[in-house]
């Protein structure tokens, strides 16, 4: 796999890792009745997935254009 694709897919891996960590930590109700959970990982995970998809899509399109430009 080319280094550019690995770099572009890194945010996707980080986003999935945020969701895995969120489910591993779990949540609980404290003795005073408040919910304690690492909710911040959910929007960060979605942000990483979105940025990773955009970056990967841009990298693939740029690679295809360069490849077609070289053969033309």
N, C-alpha and C positions, 0 to 999 in steps of 0.2 A: 504494500500500500504506500502510495506516495506520502511524503511528509506533509504536504499541504492538506490532504484529506484527513490525516490524523489530527492536525492542528484545528481543522474546521469542525471535526466531530468531538473535540474535547468538551465544549460547553454542553453537548447532549449527555455525555457521560457524567458531567458534574450535576446536571439537572436530575438525572436518574438517581445519582448518589444522594441528593437532597431528599428525595422521596423515600429511599431506603432508610436513611438515617431517621427521618420523621417517624416511620413505622417502627423502627427499632427502639427509639426512645419512648414512644407511647405517650399517653396522657393520663392524668389522674385528678381526682378532686381532693383539694387540700382540706384540712380539718375545719377551716373557716368557710368552706363551701365554694371557694373559687376554683375554676378549672385551670390546671397547670399543664400547658402543652407547648411544644416548640413550633407554633404556628408559622413563624417567620420563614421556616424552610419551604413551605408550600408555594408562596408567591416567588421566592427565589428560584425554586425548582422549575416553575413554569417559565420564568424569565430566561433561565439558562437553556431550556428546551427550545424556546422561540428564537433566541439568538443563535443557537447552534443550527437550527433548521435554516435560518436565513443565511448564515455563513456558509454552510455546506451547499446550499442551493447556488449561491453566488460563485463559490469555488468551482462547482461542476459546470455551470454555464460558461464561466471564463475559460475553463480547460477545454471545453468543446469548441468554443470560438477560436481559441489558439490553435487547436488541432486542425480545424477546418481551414484556417487561414494559412497554415503551413503547407497543406496539400493542394491549395488552389493556385 
